[in-house]
Amino acid sequence: MSTPRPATGPLPDGPFDLSRLGRGLVFAASLPDLALTLDPAAGGRTAVVQAPPGTGKTTLVPPLVANLTSAGPGRVIVTQPRRVAARAAARRLAALDNSSVGEAAGYTVRGERHTGPGTIVEFVTPGILLRRLLADPALEGTAAVVLDEVHERGLETDLLVGLLAEVRQLREDLVLVAMSATLDAARFASLIGGPDGPAPVIDCPSALYPLEVRWEPPAARRLDERGVTRAYLSELARTAAAGHARALAADPQADALVFVPGAREVSAVAASLRQASGAAVDVLELHGQVPAAEQDRAVSGRPAGARPRIIVSTSLAESSLTVPGVRLVVDSGLSREPRRDAARGMSGLVTVSCSRASAQQRAGRAARQGPGTVIRAYPEAAYAAAPAQQTPEIATADLTAAALLLACWGTPGGRGLNLPEPPPPAAMADAEAELRAIGAVDEEGRATASGRALARIPVDPPLARALVDGAPVLGARAAAEVAAMVSGDLRAPGADLVRQLARLRSGADPGARAWSREARRLERFAVEPAEGGVRLDHRLEPGEAAGFIIALAFPARVARRVAGSPGEQYLLASGTRAGLPPDSPLRGSEWLAVADVTRAEGRAAAGTGAVIRAAAPLEAGTAEAAAAHLLTESVLAEFAGGRVNARRERRLGAIELVSTPVRATAAQGRAAVAAALDAKGLALIGWSPAAEALRRRLALLHRELGSPWPDVSEPALLERLDEWLGPELDALASGERAAGIDLAEPLRRLLPWPEAARLDELAPERLQVPSGSRVRVAYPEPDDDGGRPVVAVKLQECFGWAGSPTLAGGRVRVLFHLLSPAGRPLAVTDDLASFWAGPYHQVRAEMRGRYPKHPWPEDPWSAAATARTKARSQGGFRAPG
């Protein structure tokens, strides 16, 4: 454990007593350095604070900055990546200041605000500050901004880094501090620095006590195609219970903190621990769906005389705050991170191995206030193979909300903005396309008036659009209830959001109270009618309200059941196929509005590779009204089976609604033929033997002589279709079958004149041999750059032939395959004179006994060439010897 260093200089006076606040905190020794760095008299306005967990930076830096800026009006705004951390930090500072939350220190998070006229330091989540920036780009009334936990690389925090750097160009008096436990300090110092160079970096030594690391991987498999296995969670709970028992034996005040990837796993492990521990241990859950009061109880210290505690948490407790009393951490080594599947057009959370940096952060929770132990419930090899750092959220998440914010800021796509990492171009293009579809941005990516209105609503843009468009149809309250349900973490049993909505309304769901507050908050934003709106020419069926709002928000996820498909497959308007969970009450619904679809394998995916996690049923008319911009009607002509077929189709995105056979127009038919030929080549029509032979002859001449002999490779012919195949294309387009077309005659249209008159001389179809036979020349395939023309002929037909013939004006020698009387190859040569002088005699010795009726003269030069046997040979030929 590092002990606090003595302060190296005076601390600034102001509303906070820094000497009292800093007692026992390691970062207190770094306060004078930071004060000197940010001294307004010295022109200091930016700094990067790099301090390990537990040093007290979150507690001490904001009041220091407040004291430095107290001469002027304005608050110090501190961002925390999570609501629970913002509330805890405000409570901690208020307690040390002997004041109440909302006085000198307060907080604002989604749906909750505790500040007053005298609030000096306000803790907020990044999303709150982003919306304030859009409303007031100069941040009037704000003296300083402290960005905490920037190492987590959350998308909203990354955006704040870029936006606030621009704000400082207009407001040089704005103090900007970036803080982190583990950080690429040089990068962030450069990002928030000014014309004079990077921001100064203030370091602080570690505050950790000794930490014991134990590896106890359960025998059960951690992950399968459905996620974290139940067997692993059961063993993890037993490991946590046993480890906590050992920790209590050594220290009765020891609490435990168990890390799992998501809310489902938190509930499962907590239930197992309660069953195993009974009333002896207080088991608490900590994740985003837990009510605020329960979150606050989990991160507060154990009251005097209270039972020992085991807190089961997602990565929410990984950093940002200290959980008092924790001496044992049990880590699954798993986390849930956003991932975007561009191929299927869907985004969602996936379970992955946490980074080594995250594992170290988790372990550090156990050694903040005394010696501790971390049990890593996974193999040490898995830790070694994990990525060093967490993947920045901007690289993997859906960017729709970020794209709208950047458009409203005047930097579409983030162009020109100094971000920690640029957004992936493909993901940003997809996000801007979605925003254009709802009228939020124009073709250049600039925000429209509608887009600016949507940006003021504290939900993602598609859901904001659904809220304002759906309210005139359903009423503001009903639309807000669905939007509040979908904007939270979805945990719909059987993927059925209609049942989930009923549970929320009845209060049966544990999150009903938080949902109700969120619905009331969103209801205030549903009063402004959207431009154009949505018109329904029918009444909504009972139970369609949820589906209607979801379809408005995510029209590309409107889905129709695939008739006759294995399992319960649905085709989404985006073109993705997905399955319903086997136990879903929605099975059999013809139409669904899908709120959440993720990649998956196994029975739940119905063989599609994706599973619908949350959806609501709706009728066909409602689906068409909600996703009206995806409706198309067109004639689809295709060339298949040797002829053009056409159908008039009405579609909702990729979903076929109506398909009727029609006769294609000439233009449609011709385009269909051209498209098919471009995709699959001229083999769709077929090369007759005559056409193939002519093409090969022309290919050889083009290869050897060049222009004007035409290039007859597949790409070249497809590029010149109209020039040589025009009439035949018209015939195919009008319904003629490909089987009736011979490509030999069209190919002749490419012959160059007058050079074409020499075609039979330069590349003859047949070659006359000494026996008098005219033997067909086999030319190489058009794409065979080194191929030779071949003449396969019986050996006896070439007796006496000394000069090897050439083609293409003497440039290519013919390759002879000399055959036995049975047609089997005996020799391959392009030099007949050399063959007769040498190899022939070995061939004669081997073959004369096998084929005695055929001539095998000792002197092939003087023998008469023949295609016949001895008895039938002209001139009564007798083989010598």
Stockholm file with secondary structure:
# STOCKHOLM 1.0

chainA/1-881         MSTPRPATGPLPDGPFDLSRLGRGLVFAASLPDLALTLDPAAGGRTAVVQAPPGTGKTTLVPPLVANLTSAGPGRVIVTQPRRVAARAAARRLAALDNSSVGEAAGYTVRGERHTGPGTIVEFVTPGILLRRLLADPALEGTAAVVLDEVHERGLETDLLVGLLAEVRQLREDLVLVAMSATLDAARFASLIGGPDGPAPVIDCPSALYPLEVRWEPPAARRLDERGVTRAYLSELARTAAAGHARALAADPQADALVFVPGAREVSAVAASLRQASGAAVDVLELHGQVPAAEQDRAVSGRPAGARPRIIVSTSLAESSLTVPGVRLVVDSGLSREPRRDAARGMSGLVTVSCSRASAQQRAGRAARQGPGTVIRAYPEAAYAAAPAQQTPEIATADLTAAALLLACWGTPGGRGLNLPEPPPPAAMADAEAELRAIGAVDEEGRATASGRALARIPVDPPLARALVDGAPVLGARAAAEVAAMVSGDLRAPGADLVRQLARLRSGADPGARAWSREARRLERFAVEPAEGGVRLDHRLEPGEAAGFIIALAFPARVARRVAGSPGEQYLLASGTRAGLPPDSPLRGSEWLAVADVTRAEGRAAAGTGAVIRAAAPLEAGTAEAAAAHLLTESVLAEFAGGRVNARRERRLGAIELVSTPVRATAAQGRAAVAAALDAKGLALIGWSPAAEALRRRLALLHRELGSPWPDVSEPALLERLDEWLGPELDALASGERAAGIDLAEPLRRLLPWPEAARLDELAPERLQVPSGSRVRVAYPEPDDDGGRPVVAVKLQECFGWAGSPTLAGGRVRVLFHLLSPAGRPLAVTDDLASFWAGPYHQVRAEMRGRYPKHPWPEDPWSAAATARTKARSQGGFRAPG
#=GR chainA/1-881 SS CCCCCCCCSCCCCSSSCHHHHTTTCGGGGGHHHHHHHTCGGGTCCEEEEECCTTSSHHHHHHHHHHHHTTTSSCEEEEECSSHHHHHHHHHHHHHHTTCCTTSSEEEEETTEEECCTTCCEEEECHHHHHHHHHHCTTCTTEEEEEECCGGGCCHHHHHHHHHHHHHHHHCTTCEEEEEESSCCHHHHHHHHCBTTBSCCEEECCCCCCCEEEEECCCSSCSEETTEECHHHHHHHHHHHHHHHHHHHHHCTTCEEEEECSSHHHHHHHHHHHHHHHGGGSEEEEESTTSCHHHHHHHHSCCCTTCCCEEEEECGGGSSSSCCTTEEEEEECCEEEEEEEETTTTEEEEEEEECCHHHHHHHHHGGGSSSCEEEEECSCHHHHHHSCSSCCCGGGTSCCHHHHHHHHHHTCGGGTTCCCSSCCCHHHHHHHHHHHHHTTSBCTTSCBCHHHHHHHTSSSCHHHHHHHHHHHHHHCHHHHHHHHHHHHSCCCCGGGBHHHHHHHHHHTCSTTHHHHHHHHHHHHGGGGSCCSSCCCCSSCCCTTCHHHHHHHHHCGGGEEEECTTCSSSEEEETTSCEEECCTTCTTTTCSEEEEEEEEECCSGGGTTSSEEEEEEEECCHHHHHHHTGGGEEEEEEEEEETTEEEEEEEEEETTEEEEEEEECCCHHHHHHHHHHHHHHHCGGGTCCCHHHHHHHHHHHHHHHHHCTTSCCCSHHHHHHTHHHHHHHHHHHHHTTCCGGGCCTHHHHHTTCCTTGGGGHHHHSCSEEECTTSCEEECBCCCTTCTTCCCEEEEEGGGGTTCCSCCEETTTTEECEEEEECTTSCEEEEESCHHHHHHTHHHHHHHHHTTTCTTSCCCSCTTTSCCCSSCTTTSGGGCCCCC
#=GC SS_cons         CCCCCCCCSCCCCSSSCHHHHTTTCGGGGGHHHHHHHTCGGGTCCEEEEECCTTSSHHHHHHHHHHHHTTTSSCEEEEECSSHHHHHHHHHHHHHHTTCCTTSSEEEEETTEEECCTTCCEEEECHHHHHHHHHHCTTCTTEEEEEECCGGGCCHHHHHHHHHHHHHHHHCTTCEEEEEESSCCHHHHHHHHCBTTBSCCEEECCCCCCCEEEEECCCSSCSEETTEECHHHHHHHHHHHHHHHHHHHHHCTTCEEEEECSSHHHHHHHHHHHHHHHGGGSEEEEESTTSCHHHHHHHHSCCCTTCCCEEEEECGGGSSSSCCTTEEEEEECCEEEEEEEETTTTEEEEEEEECCHHHHHHHHHGGGSSSCEEEEECSCHHHHHHSCSSCCCGGGTSCCHHHHHHHHHHTCGGGTTCCCSSCCCHHHHHHHHHHHHHTTSBCTTSCBCHHHHHHHTSSSCHHHHHHHHHHHHHHCHHHHHHHHHHHHSCCCCGGGBHHHHHHHHHHTCSTTHHHHHHHHHHHHGGGGSCCSSCCCCSSCCCTTCHHHHHHHHHCGGGEEEECTTCSSSEEEETTSCEEECCTTCTTTTCSEEEEEEEEECCSGGGTTSSEEEEEEEECCHHHHHHHTGGGEEEEEEEEEETTEEEEEEEEEETTEEEEEEEECCCHHHHHHHHHHHHHHHCGGGTCCCHHHHHHHHHHHHHHHHHCTTSCCCSHHHHHHTHHHHHHHHHHHHHTTCCGGGCCTHHHHHTTCCTTGGGGHHHHSCSEEECTTSCEEECBCCCTTCTTCCCEEEEEGGGGTTCCSCCEETTTTEECEEEEECTTSCEEEEESCHHHHHHTHHHHHHHHHTTTCTTSCCCSCTTTSCCCSSCTTTSGGGCCCCC
//
